[in-house]
């Protein structure tokens, strides 16, 4: 398994500066790009629209993104930053909704609803297939399949109690080797204890500042866990 967030636009991750760099690297003008999109893809695009995309004033829709990538001799992923939504991951892979639906065993209507609402209704096999076809990193997979809050609750318990008792339950949600999960939980627990202890005076009982520091840490528990895993 490979694991490495509908507006009518390519999405917030569209990188206009990358489009400009690629165009300039090919020694093309915005007029040349617009002409290429019209000639090869039938897109009625003006040069000022290409310039607006590059300036971040607007973003192309899905079909325009595909045509722009073709005109710039690159992939859609080259024109995007870090994807933040399921749709953006799909666009970065250059896949159609129908293709993804077929690969993961959903109807096109079911998959379209997933992108629109974010409500996951698939099973574990479909989740694995989704991660494969879109090359989702583990944090994105957990979020898109709706297990982020359940995982967060387990991580809060692991940080504040005996972390070893929660390795198995976390492994059921996180598709990573058990030793990675265990080390991540150990580091997470240590980071939480260090955070709360740092706000205490020597030998003093828990104070309001230590409780606030602990609550702030627990509020961002998922981010802390992924950082611990990467570490």
C-alpha positions in Angstrom: 0.0 0.0 0.0 1.3 3.4 -0.9 0.7 6.3 1.6 2.9 9.2 1.3 -8.0 18.9 2.5 -16.7 21.9 -4.8 -15.6 25.4 -5.5 -15.8 25.1 -9.3 -12.1 25.9 -9.4 -8.9 23.8 -9.3 -8.8 24.6 -5.7 -6.7 26.6 -3.2 -3.7 24.5 -3.9 -3.3 25.7 -7.5 0.1 27.3 -7.8 0.1 30.2 -10.2 3.7 30.9 -9.7 4.6 27.4 -10.8 2.5 27.9 -13.9 4.4 31.1 -14.6 7.8 29.5 -14.1 6.9 26.6 -16.4 5.7 29.0 -19.1 8.8 31.1 -18.9 11.0 28.0 -18.9 9.4 27.1 -22.3 9.8 30.7 -23.5 6.1 31.1 -24.0 4.0 34.2 -23.6 0.5 34.1 -21.9 -0.8 34.5 -25.5 1.0 31.4 -26.6 -0.4 29.4 -23.7 -3.9 30.6 -24.4 -3.5 29.7 -28.1 -2.2 26.2 -27.2 -5.2 25.6 -24.9 -7.6 26.7 -27.7 -5.9 24.8 -30.5 -5.3 21.5 -28.7 -8.1 21.4 -26.2 -10.8 23.7 -27.6 -10.6 25.9 -24.6 -11.7 29.5 -25.3 -9.1 31.1 -23.0 -7.7 34.6 -23.2 -4.1 35.6 -22.4 -5.4 37.8 -19.6 -7.0 34.8 -18.0 -3.7 32.9 -18.0 -2.1 36.0 -16.5 -4.8 36.1 -13.8 -4.2 32.4 -12.9 -0.4 33.1 -12.6 -1.0 36.1 -10.4 -3.3 34.1 -8.1 -6.3 36.3 -8.9 -8.3 33.3 -10.2 -7.8 29.6 -10.7 -8.7 27.3 -13.5 -11.5 24.8 -13.2 -10.8 21.1 -13.6 -10.9 20.9 -17.4 -8.9 24.1 -17.7 -6.3 22.8 -15.4 -5.9 19.7 -17.5 -5.6 21.8 -20.7 -3.2 24.2 -19.0 -1.0 21.3 -18.0 -1.0 20.0 -21.6 -0.1 23.4 -23.0 2.8 23.7 -20.5 4.0 20.1 -21.1 3.6 19.1 -17.5 1.3 17.2 -15.2 -1.5 18.7 -13.2 0.5 17.9 -10.0 3.3 20.3 -11.3 0.7 23.1 -11.1 -0.4 22.5 -7.6 1.0 22.9 -4.2 0.1 20.7 -1.3 -3.4 19.3 -1.9 -5.8 20.0 1.0 -9.0 18.2 -0.2 -9.8 14.9 -1.7 -10.7 16.6 -5.0 -7.3 18.3 -5.1 -5.5 15.0 -4.6 -7.4 13.6 -7.5 -6.6 16.6 -9.7 -2.9 16.3 -8.8 -3.0 12.7 -10.0 -4.8 13.7 -13.2 -7.6 11.2 -12.6 -11.3 11.7 -13.4 -14.0 11.1 -10.8 -15.2 8.1 -12.9 -11.7 6.6 -12.9 -11.3 6.9 -9.1 -14.8 5.5 -8.5 -14.1 2.5 -10.7 -10.7 1.8 -9.0 -12.2 1.9 -5.4 -15.4 0.1 -6.2 -17.9 2.9 -5.9 -20.4 4.3 -8.3 -19.6 7.6 -9.9 -22.5 9.1 -8.0 -21.2 7.8 -4.7 -17.7 9.1 -5.3 -19.0 12.5 -6.4 -21.0 12.7 -3.2 -17.8 11.8 -1.2 -15.9 14.7 -2.7 -18.8 17.1 -2.2 -19.8 16.2 1.4 -16.7 14.5 2.8 -18.9 11.8 4.3 -17.1 8.5 4.0 -19.3 5.5 3.5 -16.8 2.9 2.2 -15.1 -0.1 3.8 -11.5 -0.8 4.7 -10.8 -2.3 1.3 -12.1 0.8 -0.5 -10.1 3.0 1.8 -6.9 1.1 0.9 -7.8 1.4 -2.8 -8.4 5.1 -2.4 -5.0 5.6 -0.8 -3.4 3.6 -3.6 -5.0 5.4 -6.5 -4.6 8.9 -5.1 -1.3 8.2 -3.3 -2.7 9.7 -0.1 -0.4 10.2 2.9 -1.6 8.6 6.0 -2.9 11.8 7.7 -5.0 12.6 4.6 -6.4 9.0 4.5 -7.4 9.2 8.1 -9.1 12.6 7.6 -10.9 11.6 4.3 -12.2 8.3 5.7 -13.6 10.1 8.8 -11.5 8.5 11.5 -9.6 11.6 12.6 -11.7 12.3 15.7 -11.7 8.7 16.8 -7.9 8.7 16.4 -7.6 12.0 18.3 -9.5 10.6 21.3 -7.2 7.6 21.4 -4.2 9.8 21.2 -5.3 12.1 24.0 -5.6 9.0 26.2 -2.2 7.8 25.2 -0.6 11.2 25.9 -2.2 11.5 29.3 -2.1 7.9 30.6 -0.1 4.8 29.9 0.6 5.0 26.2 1.5 1.3 25.8 -2.1 0.3 26.4 -3.3 2.1 23.3 -0.8 0.8 20.7 -3.2 -1.9 19.4 -6.2 0.4 19.1 -4.2 3.1 17.2 -2.8 0.4 14.9 -6.3 -0.5 13.9 -6.8 3.0 12.5 -3.4 3.9 11.3 -2.0 1.7 8.5 1.6 1.9 9.5 4.0 -0.8 11.0 3.3 -1.4 14.7 6.8 -0.3 15.7 6.3 3.1 14.0 3.0 3.6 15.9 4.5 2.5 19.2 7.5 4.9 18.8 5.1 7.7 17.8 3.0 7.2 20.9 6.0 7.0 23.2 7.3 10.3 21.7 3.8 11.9 21.9 3.5 10.9 25.6 6.9 12.3 26.4 6.1 15.6 24.5 2.9 16.1 26.4 4.6 15.4 29.8 7.4 17.8 28.9 4.9 20.5 27.8 3.0 20.4 31.1 6.1 20.1 33.2 7.7 23.1 31.6 5.1 25.4 32.9 5.4 24.3 36.5 7.7 25.7 39.1 10.1 23.2 40.8 8.1 21.0 43.1 4.9 22.9 42.6 1.5 21.3 42.0 -0.3 21.7 38.7 -1.1 25.3 38.0 -3.5 27.1 35.7 -0.6 27.7 33.2 0.3 24.0 33.2 -3.3 23.0 32.6 -3.6 25.6 29.8 -0.4 24.3 28.2 -1.7 20.7 28.4 -5.1 21.6 26.9 -3.5 23.4 24.0 -1.3 20.4 23.3 -4.2 18.1 23.4 -6.2 20.3 21.1 -3.5 19.8 18.4 -3.0 16.2 19.2 -3.2 14.9 15.7 -0.5 17.3 14.4 1.7 16.4 17.3 1.3 12.7 16.6 2.1 13.0 12.9 5.2 15.0 13.8 6.2 12.3 16.3 5.7 9.6 13.6 7.9 11.6 11.1 10.5 12.1 13.7 
